[in-house]
């Protein structure tokens, strides 16, 4: 099976299954050591953001609003 055949079949999956596949594929690109570093950097970022939020220096939105925003940006990037 070629990569083009795999891509064609993958793009026919429902959105939620494509999301899961994408996460698994991306996860396969990093070593456990790299993932540990990435997790530590995210922990620092989360702490900084929560500190800024509690100090009134950042606003928040709910999860659905965040996902809608990200999906709109992805659609804009992939639209001709």
mmCIF file of the N, C-alpha and C atoms, coordinates in Angstrom:
data_MODEL
# 
_entry.id   MODEL 
# 
loop_
_atom_site.group_PDB 
_atom_site.id 
_atom_site.type_symbol 
_atom_site.label_atom_id 
_atom_site.label_alt_id 
_atom_site.label_comp_id 
_atom_site.label_asym_id 
_atom_site.label_entity_id 
_atom_site.label_seq_id 
_atom_site.pdbx_PDB_ins_code 
_atom_site.Cartn_x 
_atom_site.Cartn_y 
_atom_site.Cartn_z 
_atom_site.occupancy 
_atom_site.B_iso_or_equiv 
_atom_site.pdbx_formal_charge 
_atom_site.auth_seq_id 
_atom_site.auth_comp_id 
_atom_site.auth_asym_id 
_atom_site.auth_atom_id 
_atom_site.pdbx_PDB_model_num 
ATOM 1   N N  . UNK A 1 1  ? 0.855   -1.176 0.000  1.00 0.00 ? 1  UNK A N  1 
ATOM 2   C CA . UNK A 1 1  ? 0.000   0.000  0.000  1.00 0.00 ? 1  UNK A CA 1 
ATOM 3   C C  . UNK A 1 1  ? 0.901   1.239  0.000  1.00 0.00 ? 1  UNK A C  1 
ATOM 4   N N  . UNK A 1 2  ? 0.566   2.203  -0.831 1.00 0.00 ? 2  UNK A N  1 
ATOM 5   C CA . UNK A 1 2  ? 1.368   3.427  -0.912 1.00 0.00 ? 2  UNK A CA 1 
ATOM 6   C C  . UNK A 1 2  ? 0.871   4.468  0.078  1.00 0.00 ? 2  UNK A C  1 
ATOM 7   N N  . UNK A 1 3  ? 1.688   5.480  0.293  1.00 0.00 ? 3  UNK A N  1 
ATOM 8   C CA . UNK A 1 3  ? 1.288   6.560  1.198  1.00 0.00 ? 3  UNK A CA 1 
ATOM 9   C C  . UNK A 1 3  ? 0.071   7.299  0.654  1.00 0.00 ? 3  UNK A C  1 
ATOM 10  N N  . UNK A 1 4  ? -0.036  7.413  -0.663 1.00 0.00 ? 4  UNK A N  1 
ATOM 11  C CA . UNK A 1 4  ? -1.210  8.064  -1.250 1.00 0.00 ? 4  UNK A CA 1 
ATOM 12  C C  . UNK A 1 4  ? -2.482  7.262  -0.990 1.00 0.00 ? 4  UNK A C  1 
ATOM 13  N N  . UNK A 1 5  ? -2.370  5.941  -1.048 1.00 0.00 ? 5  UNK A N  1 
ATOM 14  C CA . UNK A 1 5  ? -3.527  5.089  -0.764 1.00 0.00 ? 5  UNK A CA 1 
ATOM 15  C C  . UNK A 1 5  ? -3.927  5.197  0.711  1.00 0.00 ? 5  UNK A C  1 
ATOM 16  N N  . UNK A 1 6  ? -2.940  5.214  1.576  1.00 0.00 ? 6  UNK A N  1 
ATOM 17  C CA . UNK A 1 6  ? -3.218  5.358  3.015  1.00 0.00 ? 6  UNK A CA 1 
ATOM 18  C C  . UNK A 1 6  ? -3.876  6.703  3.288  1.00 0.00 ? 6  UNK A C  1 
ATOM 19  N N  . UNK A 1 7  ? -3.322  7.769  2.703  1.00 0.00 ? 7  UNK A N  1 
ATOM 20  C CA . UNK A 1 7  ? -3.883  9.115  2.889  1.00 0.00 ? 7  UNK A CA 1 
ATOM 21  C C  . UNK A 1 7  ? -5.329  9.160  2.420  1.00 0.00 ? 7  UNK A C  1 
ATOM 22  N N  . UNK A 1 8  ? -5.597  8.602  1.246  1.00 0.00 ? 8  UNK A N  1 
ATOM 23  C CA . UNK A 1 8  ? -6.957  8.604  0.692  1.00 0.00 ? 8  UNK A CA 1 
ATOM 24  C C  . UNK A 1 8  ? -7.917  7.890  1.634  1.00 0.00 ? 8  UNK A C  1 
ATOM 25  N N  . UNK A 1 9  ? -7.515  6.736  2.128  1.00 0.00 ? 9  UNK A N  1 
ATOM 26  C CA . UNK A 1 9  ? -8.375  5.989  3.056  1.00 0.00 ? 9  UNK A CA 1 
ATOM 27  C C  . UNK A 1 9  ? -8.545  6.729  4.378  1.00 0.00 ? 9  UNK A C  1 
ATOM 28  N N  . UNK A 1 10 ? -7.457  7.311  4.894  1.00 0.00 ? 10 UNK A N  1 
ATOM 29  C CA . UNK A 1 10 ? -7.528  8.019  6.176  1.00 0.00 ? 10 UNK A CA 1 
ATOM 30  C C  . UNK A 1 10 ? -8.458  9.221  6.084  1.00 0.00 ? 10 UNK A C  1 
ATOM 31  N N  . UNK A 1 11 ? -8.427  9.919  4.971  1.00 0.00 ? 11 UNK A N  1 
ATOM 32  C CA . UNK A 1 11 ? -9.275  11.100 4.813  1.00 0.00 ? 11 UNK A CA 1 
ATOM 33  C C  . UNK A 1 11 ? -10.751 10.755 4.691  1.00 0.00 ? 11 UNK A C  1 
ATOM 34  N N  . UNK A 1 12 ? -11.059 9.489  4.483  1.00 0.00 ? 12 UNK A N  1 
ATOM 35  C CA . UNK A 1 12 ? -12.451 9.043  4.423  1.00 0.00 ? 12 UNK A CA 1 
ATOM 36  C C  . UNK A 1 12 ? -13.014 8.681  5.808  1.00 0.00 ? 12 UNK A C  1 
ATOM 37  N N  . UNK A 1 13 ? -12.144 8.647  6.811  1.00 0.00 ? 13 UNK A N  1 
ATOM 38  C CA . UNK A 1 13 ? -12.588 8.340  8.172  1.00 0.00 ? 13 UNK A CA 1 
ATOM 39  C C  . UNK A 1 13 ? -13.403 9.501  8.727  1.00 0.00 ? 13 UNK A C  1 
ATOM 40  N N  . UNK A 1 14 ? -14.281 9.220  9.701  1.00 0.00 ? 14 UNK A N  1 
ATOM 41  C CA . UNK A 1 14 ? -14.986 10.304 10.379 1.00 0.00 ? 14 UNK A CA 1 
ATOM 42  C C  . UNK A 1 14 ? -13.976 11.220 11.092 1.00 0.00 ? 14 UNK A C  1 
ATOM 43  N N  . UNK A 1 15 ? -14.375 12.449 11.318 1.00 0.00 ? 15 UNK A N  1 
ATOM 44  C CA . UNK A 1 15 ? -13.487 13.456 11.904 1.00 0.00 ? 15 UNK A CA 1 
ATOM 45  C C  . UNK A 1 15 ? -12.866 12.972 13.209 1.00 0.00 ? 15 UNK A C  1 
ATOM 46  N N  . UNK A 1 16 ? -13.656 12.406 14.113 1.00 0.00 ? 16 UNK A N  1 
ATOM 47  C CA . UNK A 1 16 ? -13.108 12.003 15.406 1.00 0.00 ? 16 UNK A CA 1 
ATOM 48  C C  . UNK A 1 16 ? -12.049 10.910 15.248 1.00 0.00 ? 16 UNK A C  1 
ATOM 49  N N  . UNK A 1 17 ? -12.237 10.011 14.297 1.00 0.00 ? 17 UNK A N  1 
ATOM 50  C CA . UNK A 1 17 ? -11.232 8.965  14.074 1.00 0.00 ? 17 UNK A CA 1 
ATOM 51  C C  . UNK A 1 17 ? -9.971  9.538  13.428 1.00 0.00 ? 17 UNK A C  1 
ATOM 52  N N  . UNK A 1 18 ? -10.138 10.532 12.542 1.00 0.00 ? 18 UNK A N  1 
ATOM 53  C CA . UNK A 1 18 ? -8.961  11.186 11.950 1.00 0.00 ? 18 UNK A CA 1 
ATOM 54  C C  . UNK A 1 18 ? -8.172  11.923 13.018 1.00 0.00 ? 18 UNK A C  1 
ATOM 55  N N  . UNK A 1 19 ? -8.876  12.558 13.960 1.00 0.00 ? 19 UNK A N  1 
ATOM 56  C CA . UNK A 1 19 ? -8.184  13.253 15.055 1.00 0.00 ? 19 UNK A CA 1 
ATOM 57  C C  . UNK A 1 19 ? -7.362  12.272 15.876 1.00 0.00 ? 19 UNK A C  1 
ATOM 58  N N  . UNK A 1 20 ? -7.943  11.141 16.231 1.00 0.00 ? 20 UNK A N  1 
ATOM 59  C CA . UNK A 1 20 ? -7.218  10.127 17.012 1.00 0.00 ? 20 UNK A CA 1 
ATOM 60  C C  . UNK A 1 20 ? -6.009  9.604  16.246 1.00 0.00 ? 20 UNK A C  1 
ATOM 61  N N  . UNK A 1 21 ? -6.188  9.352  14.953 1.00 0.00 ? 21 UNK A N  1 
ATOM 62  C CA . UNK A 1 21 ? -5.081  8.878  14.126 1.00 0.00 ? 21 UNK A CA 1 
ATOM 63  C C  . UNK A 1 21 ? -3.969  9.917  14.065 1.00 0.00 ? 21 UNK A C  1 
ATOM 64  N N  . UNK A 1 22 ? -4.338  11.173 13.908 1.00 0.00 ? 22 UNK A N  1 
ATOM 65  C CA . UNK A 1 22 ? -3.337  12.241 13.844 1.00 0.00 ? 22 UNK A CA 1 
ATOM 66  C C  . UNK A 1 22 ? -2.539  12.320 15.141 1.00 0.00 ? 22 UNK A C  1 
ATOM 67  N N  . UNK A 1 23 ? -3.220  12.211 16.267 1.00 0.00 ? 23 UNK A N  1 
ATOM 68  C CA . UNK A 1 23 ? -2.536  12.260 17.562 1.00 0.00 ? 23 UNK A CA 1 
ATOM 69  C C  . UNK A 1 23 ? -1.567  11.089 17.690 1.00 0.00 ? 23 UNK A C  1 
ATOM 70  N N  . UNK A 1 24 ? -2.006  9.903  17.298 1.00 0.00 ? 24 UNK A N  1 
ATOM 71  C CA . UNK A 1 24 ? -1.127  8.730  17.380 1.00 0.00 ? 24 UNK A CA 1 
ATOM 72  C C  . UNK A 1 24 ? 0.079   8.863  16.454 1.00 0.00 ? 24 UNK A C  1 
ATOM 73  N N  . UNK A 1 25 ? -0.146  9.355  15.242 1.00 0.00 ? 25 UNK A N  1 
ATOM 74  C CA . UNK A 1 25 ? 0.960   9.525  14.310 1.00 0.00 ? 25 UNK A CA 1 
ATOM 75  C C  . UNK A 1 25 ? 1.960   10.561 14.817 1.00 0.00 ? 25 UNK A C  1 
ATOM 76  N N  . UNK A 1 26 ? 1.460   11.678 15.302 1.00 0.00 ? 26 UNK A N  1 
ATOM 77  C CA . UNK A 1 26 ? 2.365   12.700 15.836 1.00 0.00 ? 26 UNK A CA 1 
ATOM 78  C C  . UNK A 1 26 ? 3.129   12.176 17.051 1.00 0.00 ? 26 UNK A C  1 
ATOM 79  N N  . UNK A 1 27 ? 2.442   11.431 17.903 1.00 0.00 ? 27 UNK A N  1 
ATOM 80  C CA . UNK A 1 27 ? 3.090   10.858 19.077 1.00 0.00 ? 27 UNK A CA 1 
ATOM 81  C C  . UNK A 1 27 ? 4.196   9.883  18.727 1.00 0.00 ? 27 UNK A C  1 
ATOM 82  N N  . UNK A 1 28 ? 4.081   9.259  17.572 1.00 0.00 ? 28 UNK A N  1 
ATOM 83  C CA . UNK A 1 28 ? 5.092   8.286  17.176 1.00 0.00 ? 28 UNK A CA 1 
ATOM 84  C C  . UNK A 1 28 ? 6.376   8.952  16.689 1.00 0.00 ? 28 UNK A C  1 
ATOM 85  N N  . UNK A 1 29 ? 6.354   10.262 16.517 1.00 0.00 ? 29 UNK A N  1 
ATOM 86  C CA . UNK A 1 29 ? 7.530   10.979 16.007 1.00 0.00 ? 29 UNK A CA 1 
ATOM 87  C C  . UNK A 1 29 ? 8.495   11.416 17.100 1.00 0.00 ? 29 UNK A C  1 
ATOM 88  N N  . UNK A 1 30 ? 8.098   11.299 18.355 1.00 0.00 ? 30 UNK A N  1 
ATOM 89  C CA . UNK A 1 30 ? 8.968   11.744 19.438 1.00 0.00 ? 30 UNK A CA 1 
ATOM 90  C C  . UNK A 1 30 ? 9.411   10.571 20.304 1.00 0.00 ? 30 UNK A C  1 
ATOM 91  N N  . UNK A 1 31 ? 10.630  10.664 20.788 1.00 0.00 ? 31 UNK A N  1 
ATOM 92  C CA . UNK A 1 31 ? 11.153  9.644  21.696 1.00 0.00 ? 31 UNK A CA 1 
ATOM 93  C C  . UNK A 1 31 ? 10.595  9.908  23.097 1.00 0.00 ? 31 UNK A C  1 
ATOM 94  N N  . UNK A 1 32 ? 10.648  8.922  23.982 1.00 0.00 ? 32 UNK A N  1 
ATOM 95  C CA . UNK A 1 32 ? 10.180  9.144  25.355 1.00 0.00 ? 32 UNK A CA 1 
ATOM 96  C C  . UNK A 1 32 ? 10.922  10.299 26.039 1.00 0.00 ? 32 UNK A C  1 
ATOM 97  N N  . UNK A 1 33 ? 12.214  10.434 25.758 1.00 0.00 ? 33 UNK A N  1 
ATOM 98  C CA . UNK A 1 33 ? 12.982  11.518 26.377 1.00 0.00 ? 33 UNK A CA 1 
ATOM 99  C C  . UNK A 1 33 ? 12.486  12.871 25.881 1.00 0.00 ? 33 UNK A C  1 
ATOM 100 N N  . UNK A 1 34 ? 12.254  12.959 24.588 1.00 0.00 ? 34 UNK A N  1 
ATOM 101 C CA . UNK A 1 34 ? 11.750  14.207 24.011 1.00 0.00 ? 34 UNK A CA 1 
ATOM 102 C C  . UNK A 1 34 ? 10.370  14.515 24.565 1.00 0.00 ? 34 UNK A C  1 
ATOM 103 N N  . UNK A 1 35 ? 9.524   13.496 24.686 1.00 0.00 ? 35 UNK A N  1 
ATOM 104 C CA . UNK A 1 35 ? 8.185   13.708 25.217 1.00 0.00 ? 35 UNK A CA 1 
ATOM 105 C C  . UNK A 1 35 ? 8.240   14.211 26.648 1.00 0.00 ? 35 UNK A C  1 
ATOM 106 N N  . UNK A 1 36 ? 9.181   13.713 27.447 1.00 0.00 ? 36 UNK A N  1 
ATOM 107 C CA . UNK A 1 36 ? 9.345   14.186 28.822 1.00 0.00 ? 36 UNK A CA 1 
ATOM 108 C C  . UNK A 1 36 ? 9.697   15.667 28.831 1.00 0.00 ? 36 UNK A C  1 
ATOM 109 N N  . UNK A 1 37 ? 10.576  16.080 27.919 1.00 0.00 ? 37 UNK A N  1 
ATOM 110 C CA . UNK A 1 37 ? 10.936  17.497 27.815 1.00 0.00 ? 37 UNK A CA 1 
ATOM 111 C C  . UNK A 1 37 ? 9.733   18.331 27.387 1.00 0.00 ? 37 UNK A C  1 
ATOM 112 N N  . UNK A 1 38 ? 8.987   17.837 26.414 1.00 0.00 ? 38 UNK A N  1 
ATOM 113 C CA . UNK A 1 38 ? 7.801   18.554 25.944 1.00 0.00 ? 38 UNK A CA 1 
ATOM 114 C C  . UNK A 1 38 ? 6.794   18.693 27.079 1.00 0.00 ? 38 UNK A C  1 
ATOM 115 N N  . UNK A 1 39 ? 6.565   17.625 27.827 1.00 0.00 ? 39 UNK A N  1 
ATOM 116 C CA . UNK A 1 39 ? 5.624   17.662 28.952 1.00 0.00 ? 39 UNK A CA 1 
ATOM 117 C C  . UNK A 1 39 ? 6.062   18.684 29.997 1.00 0.00 ? 39 UNK A C  1 
ATOM 118 N N  . UNK A 1 40 ? 7.365   18.745 30.276 1.00 0.00 ? 40 UNK A N  1 
ATOM 119 C CA . UNK A 1 40 ? 7.875   19.706 31.259 1.00 0.00 ? 40 UNK A CA 1 
ATOM 120 C C  . UNK A 1 40 ? 7.669   21.140 30.776 1.00 0.00 ? 40 UNK A C  1 
ATOM 121 N N  . UNK A 1 41 ? 7.897   21.377 29.487 1.00 0.00 ? 41 UNK A N  1 
ATOM 122 C CA . UNK A 1 41 ? 7.694   22.724 28.943 1.00 0.00 ? 41 UNK A CA 1 
ATOM 123 C C  . UNK A 1 41 ? 6.221   23.119 28.986 1.00 0.00 ? 41 UNK A C  1 
ATOM 124 N N  . UNK A 1 42 ? 5.337   22.161 28.686 1.00 0.00 ? 42 UNK A N  1 
ATOM 125 C CA . UNK A 1 42 ? 3.906   22.454 28.776 1.00 0.00 ? 42 UNK A CA 1 
ATOM 126 C C  . UNK A 1 42 ? 3.497   22.737 30.221 1.00 0.00 ? 42 UNK A C  1 
ATOM 127 N N  . UNK A 1 43 ? 4.054   22.012 31.159 1.00 0.00 ? 43 UNK A N  1 
ATOM 128 C CA . UNK A 1 43 ? 3.737   22.257 32.574 1.00 0.00 ? 43 UNK A CA 1 
ATOM 129 C C  . UNK A 1 43 ? 4.128   23.677 32.959 1.00 0.00 ? 43 UNK A C  1 
ATOM 130 N N  . UNK A 1 44 ? 5.290   24.126 32.500 1.00 0.00 ? 44 UNK A N  1 
ATOM 131 C CA . UNK A 1 44 ? 5.716   25.505 32.764 1.00 0.00 ? 44 UNK A CA 1 
ATOM 132 C C  . UNK A 1 44 ? 4.760   26.505 32.121 1.00 0.00 ? 44 UNK A C  1 
ATOM 133 N N  . UNK A 1 45 ? 4.356   26.222 30.891 1.00 0.00 ? 45 UNK A N  1 
ATOM 134 C CA . UNK A 1 45 ? 3.434   27.117 30.184 1.00 0.00 ? 45 UNK A CA 1 
ATOM 135 C C  . UNK A 1 45 ? 2.086   27.181 30.890 1.00 0.00 ? 45 UNK A C  1 
ATOM 136 N N  . UNK A 1 46 ? 1.588   26.044 31.321 1.00 0.00 ? 46 UNK A N  1 
ATOM 137 C CA . UNK A 1 46 ? 0.308   25.998 32.040 1.00 0.00 ? 46 UNK A CA 1 
ATOM 138 C C  . UNK A 1 46 ? 0.399   26.802 33.330 1.00 0.00 ? 46 UNK A C  1 
ATOM 139 N N  . UNK A 1 47 ? 1.491   26.640 34.046 1.00 0.00 ? 47 UNK A N  1 
ATOM 140 C CA . UNK A 1 47 ? 1.673   27.393 35.290 1.00 0.00 ? 47 UNK A CA 1 
ATOM 141 C C  . UNK A 1 47 ? 1.707   28.888 34.998 1.00 0.00 ? 47 UNK A C  1 
ATOM 142 N N  . UNK A 1 48 ? 2.448   29.299 33.968 1.00 0.00 ? 48 UNK A N  1 
ATOM 143 C CA . UNK A 1 48 ? 2.547   30.723 33.633 1.00 0.00 ? 48 UNK A CA 1 
ATOM 144 C C  . UNK A 1 48 ? 1.184   31.284 33.231 1.00 0.00 ? 48 UNK A C  1 
ATOM 145 N N  . UNK A 1 49 ? 0.439   30.535 32.442 1.00 0.00 ? 49 UNK A N  1 
ATOM 146 C CA . UNK A 1 49 ? -0.874  31.005 32.004 1.00 0.00 ? 49 UNK A CA 1 
ATOM 147 C C  . UNK A 1 49 ? -1.860  31.087 33.163 1.00 0.00 ? 49 UNK A C  1 
ATOM 148 N N  . UNK A 1 50 ? -1.845  30.090 34.033 1.00 0.00 ? 50 UNK A N  1 
ATOM 149 C CA . UNK A 1 50 ? -2.777  30.126 35.167 1.00 0.00 ? 50 UNK A CA 1 
ATOM 150 C C  . UNK A 1 50 ? -2.417  31.250 36.130 1.00 0.00 ? 50 UNK A C  1 
ATOM 151 N N  . UNK A 1 51 ? -1.129  31.514 36.294 1.00 0.00 ? 51 UNK A N  1 
ATOM 152 C CA . UNK A 1 51 ? -0.691  32.631 37.138 1.00 0.00 ? 51 UNK A CA 1 
ATOM 153 C C  . UNK A 1 51 ? -1.171  33.957 36.538 1.00 0.00 ? 51 UNK A C  1 
ATOM 154 N N  . UNK A 1 52 ? -1.017  34.114 35.227 1.00 0.00 ? 52 UNK A N  1 
ATOM 155 C CA . UNK A 1 52 ? -1.467  35.341 34.555 1.00 0.00 ? 52 UNK A CA 1 
ATOM 156 C C  . UNK A 1 52 ? -2.984  35.486 34.659 1.00 0.00 ? 52 UNK A C  1 
ATOM 157 N N  . UNK A 1 53 ? -3.715  34.397 34.524 1.00 0.00 ? 53 UNK A N  1 
ATOM 158 C CA . UNK A 1 53 ? -5.173  34.452 34.631 1.00 0.00 ? 53 UNK A CA 1 
ATOM 159 C C  . UNK A 1 53 ? -5.607  34.891 36.023 1.00 0.00 ? 53 UNK A C  1 
ATOM 160 N N  . UNK A 1 54 ? -5.003  34.278 37.050 1.00 0.00 ? 54 UNK A N  1 
ATOM 161 C CA . UNK A 1 54 ? -5.367  34.632 38.425 1.00 0.00 ? 54 UNK A CA 1 
ATOM 162 C C  . UNK A 1 54 ? -5.000  36.077 38.748 1.00 0.00 ? 54 UNK A C  1 
ATOM 163 N N  . UNK A 1 55 ? -3.988  36.609 38.083 1.00 0.00 ? 55 UNK A N  1 
ATOM 164 C CA . UNK A 1 55 ? -3.569  37.992 38.318 1.00 0.00 ? 55 UNK A CA 1 
ATOM 165 C C  . UNK A 1 55 ? -4.387  38.977 37.480 1.00 0.00 ? 55 UNK A C  1 
ATOM 166 N N  . UNK A 1 56 ? -5.329  38.459 36.685 1.00 0.00 ? 56 UNK A N  1 
ATOM 167 C CA . UNK A 1 56 ? -6.155  39.330 35.861 1.00 0.00 ? 56 UNK A CA 1 
ATOM 168 C C  . UNK A 1 56 ? -5.447  39.812 34.600 1.00 0.00 ? 56 UNK A C  1 
ATOM 169 N N  . UNK A 1 57 ? -4.370  39.175 34.229 1.00 0.00 ? 57 UNK A N  1 
ATOM 170 C CA . UNK A 1 57 ? -3.592  39.582 33.061 1.00 0.00 ? 57 UNK A CA 1 
ATOM 171 C C  . UNK A 1 57 ? -3.932  38.776 31.810 1.00 0.00 ? 57 UNK A C  1 
ATOM 172 N N  . UNK A 1 58 ? -4.857  37.842 31.924 1.00 0.00 ? 58 UNK A N  1 
ATOM 173 C CA . UNK A 1 58 ? -5.250  37.017 30.781 1.00 0.00 ? 58 UNK A CA 1 
ATOM 174 C C  . UNK A 1 58 ? -6.723  36.667 30.916 1.00 0.00 ? 58 UNK A C  1 
ATOM 175 N N  . UNK A 1 59 ? -7.385  36.495 29.774 1.00 0.00 ? 59 UNK A N  1 
ATOM 176 C CA . UNK A 1 59 ? -8.789  36.099 29.798 1.00 0.00 ? 59 UNK A CA 1 
ATOM 177 C C  . UNK A 1 59 ? -8.891  34.611 29.439 1.00 0.00 ? 59 UNK A C  1 
ATOM 178 N N  . UNK A 1 60 ? -10.071 34.090 29.577 1.00 0.00 ? 60 UNK A N  1 
ATOM 179 C CA . UNK A 1 60 ? -10.273 32.669 29.296 1.00 0.00 ? 60 UNK A CA 1 
ATOM 180 C C  . UNK A 1 60 ? -11.512 32.483 28.440 1.00 0.00 ? 60 UNK A C  1 
ATOM 181 N N  . UNK A 1 61 ? -11.585 31.338 27.758 1.00 0.00 ? 61 UNK A N  1 
ATOM 182 C CA . UNK A 1 61 ? -12.783 30.957 27.022 1.00 0.00 ? 61 UNK A CA 1 
ATOM 183 C C  . UNK A 1 61 ? -13.011 29.469 27.280 1.00 0.00 ? 61 UNK A C  1 
ATOM 184 N N  . UNK A 1 62 ? -14.234 29.025 26.987 1.00 0.00 ? 62 UNK A N  1 
ATOM 185 C CA . UNK A 1 62 ? -14.514 27.619 27.269 1.00 0.00 ? 62 UNK A CA 1 
ATOM 186 C C  . UNK A 1 62 ? -13.902 26.719 26.197 1.00 0.00 ? 62 UNK A C  1 
ATOM 187 N N  . UNK A 1 63 ? -13.904 25.437 26.466 1.00 0.00 ? 63 UNK A N  1 
ATOM 188 C CA . UNK A 1 63 ? -13.252 24.471 25.582 1.00 0.00 ? 63 UNK A CA 1 
ATOM 189 C C  . UNK A 1 63 ? -13.854 24.482 24.189 1.00 0.00 ? 63 UNK A C  1 
ATOM 190 N N  . UNK A 1 64 ? -15.176 24.549 24.085 1.00 0.00 ? 64 UNK A N  1 
ATOM 191 C CA . UNK A 1 64 ? -15.821 24.523 22.772 1.00 0.00 ? 64 UNK A CA 1 
ATOM 192 C C  . UNK A 1 64 ? -15.405 25.731 21.939 1.00 0.00 ? 64 UNK A C  1 
ATOM 193 N N  . UNK A 1 65 ? -15.353 26.897 22.558 1.00 0.00 ? 65 UNK A N  1 
ATOM 194 C CA . UNK A 1 65 ? -14.925 28.106 21.858 1.00 0.00 ? 65 UNK A CA 1 
ATOM 195 C C  . UNK A 1 65 ? -13.475 27.961 21.367 1.00 0.00 ? 65 UNK A C  1 
ATOM 196 N N  . UNK A 1 66 ? -12.629 27.383 22.200 1.00 0.00 ? 66 UNK A N  1 
ATOM 197 C CA . UNK A 1 66 ? -11.233 27.162 21.811 1.00 0.00 ? 66 UNK A CA 1 
ATOM 198 C C  . UNK A 1 66 ? -11.133 26.211 20.626 1.00 0.00 ? 66 UNK A C  1 
ATOM 199 N N  . UNK A 1 67 ? -11.864 25.097 20.684 1.00 0.00 ? 67 UNK A N  1 
ATOM 200 C CA . UNK A 1 67 ? -11.840 24.130 19.587 1.00 0.00 ? 67 UNK A CA 1 
ATOM 201 C C  . UNK A 1 67 ? -12.385 24.733 18.299 1.00 0.00 ? 67 UNK A C  1 
ATOM 202 N N  . UNK A 1 68 ? -13.461 25.508 18.405 1.00 0.00 ? 68 UNK A N  1 
ATOM 203 C CA . UNK A 1 68 ? -14.023 26.160 17.224 1.00 0.00 ? 68 UNK A CA 1 
ATOM 204 C C  . UNK A 1 68 ? -13.006 27.100 16.589 1.00 0.00 ? 68 UNK A C  1 
ATOM 205 N N  . UNK A 1 69 ? -12.282 27.828 17.409 1.00 0.00 ? 69 UNK A N  1 
ATOM 206 C CA . UNK A 1 69 ? -11.265 28.760 16.920 1.00 0.00 ? 69 UNK A CA 1 
ATOM 207 C C  . UNK A 1 69 ? -10.137 28.005 16.203 1.00 0.00 ? 69 UNK A C  1 
ATOM 208 N N  . UNK A 1 70 ? -9.655  26.941 16.803 1.00 0.00 ? 70 UNK A N  1 
ATOM 209 C CA . UNK A 1 70 ? -8.572  26.162 16.204 1.00 0.00 ? 70 UNK A CA 1 
ATOM 210 C C  . UNK A 1 70 ? -9.043  25.528 14.894 1.00 0.00 ? 70 UNK A C  1 
ATOM 211 N N  . UNK A 1 71 ? -10.243 24.967 14.899 1.00 0.00 ? 71 UNK A N  1 
ATOM 212 C CA . UNK A 1 71 ? -10.758 24.344 13.674 1.00 0.00 ? 71 UNK A CA 1 
ATOM 213 C C  . UNK A 1 71 ? -10.916 25.371 12.558 1.00 0.00 ? 71 UNK A C  1 
ATOM 214 N N  . UNK A 1 72 ? -11.397 26.569 12.884 1.00 0.00 ? 72 UNK A N  1 
ATOM 215 C CA . UNK A 1 72 ? -11.544 27.625 11.879 1.00 0.00 ? 72 UNK A CA 1 
ATOM 216 C C  . UNK A 1 72 ? -10.186 28.004 11.299 1.00 0.00 ? 72 UNK A C  1 
ATOM 217 N N  . UNK A 1 73 ? -9.168  28.077 12.144 1.00 0.00 ? 73 UNK A N  1 
ATOM 218 C CA . UNK A 1 73 ? -7.828  28.397 11.659 1.00 0.00 ? 73 UNK A CA 1 
ATOM 219 C C  . UNK A 1 73 ? -7.306  27.288 10.751 1.00 0.00 ? 73 UNK A C  1 
ATOM 220 N N  . UNK A 1 74 ? -7.549  26.037 11.121 1.00 0.00 ? 74 UNK A N  1 
ATOM 221 C CA . UNK A 1 74 ? -7.110  24.913 10.282 1.00 0.00 ? 74 UNK A CA 1 
ATOM 222 C C  . UNK A 1 74 ? -7.821  24.907 8.943  1.00 0.00 ? 74 UNK A C  1 
ATOM 223 N N  . UNK A 1 75 ? -9.105  25.187 8.938  1.00 0.00 ? 75 UNK A N  1 
ATOM 224 C CA . UNK A 1 75 ? -9.868  25.241 7.682  1.00 0.00 ? 75 UNK A CA 1 
ATOM 225 C C  . UNK A 1 75 ? -9.323  26.362 6.806  1.00 0.00 ? 75 UNK A C  1 
ATOM 226 N N  . UNK A 1 76 ? -9.032  27.503 7.405  1.00 0.00 ? 76 UNK A N  1 
ATOM 227 C CA . UNK A 1 76 ? -8.504  28.638 6.644  1.00 0.00 ? 76 UNK A CA 1 
ATOM 228 C C  . UNK A 1 76 ? -7.143  28.295 6.024  1.00 0.00 ? 76 UNK A C  1 
ATOM 229 N N  . UNK A 1 77 ? -6.334  27.521 6.735  1.00 0.00 ? 77 UNK A N  1 
ATOM 230 C CA . UNK A 1 77 ? -5.012  27.139 6.226  1.00 0.00 ? 77 UNK A CA 1 
ATOM 231 C C  . UNK A 1 77 ? -5.098  26.139 5.094  1.00 0.00 ? 77 UNK A C  1 
ATOM 232 N N  . UNK A 1 78 ? -6.124  25.286 5.103  1.00 0.00 ? 78 UNK A N  1 
ATOM 233 C CA . UNK A 1 78 ? -6.207  24.227 4.105  1.00 0.00 ? 78 UNK A CA 1 
ATOM 234 C C  . UNK A 1 78 ? -7.126  24.582 2.932  1.00 0.00 ? 78 UNK A C  1 
ATOM 235 N N  . UNK A 1 79 ? -7.862  25.677 3.035  1.00 0.00 ? 79 UNK A N  1 
ATOM 236 C CA . UNK A 1 79 ? -8.751  26.086 1.942  1.00 0.00 ? 79 UNK A CA 1 
ATOM 237 C C  . UNK A 1 79 ? -7.939  26.778 0.855  1.00 0.00 ? 79 UNK A C  1 
ATOM 238 N N  . UNK A 1 80 ? -8.307  26.489 -0.406 1.00 0.00 ? 80 UNK A N  1 
ATOM 239 C CA . UNK A 1 80 ? -7.572  27.132 -1.519 1.00 0.00 ? 80 UNK A CA 1 
ATOM 240 C C  . UNK A 1 80 ? -7.887  28.613 -1.633 1.00 0.00 ? 80 UNK A C  1 
# 
